[in-house]
Amino acid sequence: MKSAYKYPDGSEYNGEWSDNGQREGYGHMKFPDGAQYYGKFVNGLCEGLGVMVFSDNSRFEGEFQQGKFSGLGAFFRCDGMKFEGEFQDGKIRGQGIVTFPDGTHGIPRNEGQFDGNKMVRREKCLATIQKARQVANHAKSQSQ
């Protein structure tokens, strides 16, 4: 079943629902702060491929688990900086690469193992970066 619902807090959901009234399947959620999510829902939470656009126009394209960035994807900050790689529990965690607004990766290159906003080890991780780009592109194409 597909329909729209406006929540008391101002959130709006337009998409598929389960028989027991949970957001389930593909949908679009608008949050009171202006953020929007386009993608899959499971048991009412963002799950699988999706795109989250924040009120400042920063965005995440990729995999979600239990409502948080988790898996592979790309985070684009509103200032043009981006991180492509692995995420866990809503945070940058794992292999990836930082690209600055001018298109460079820094000197030395900001590629390797990250935990939060810090690089903990420089290493080549081209396979992870390529997979993250593919997942982000797939999430973006599904959300349009």
Buried (B, 14 or more C-beta within 10 A) or exposed (E): EEEEEEEEEEBBBBBBBBEEEBBBBBBBBBBEEEBBBBBBBBEBBBBBBBBBBBEEEBBBBBBBBEBBBBBBBBBBBEEEBBBBBBBBEBBBBBBBBBBEEEEEEEEEEBBBBBEEEEBEEEEEBEEBBEBBBEBBEBBBEBBE
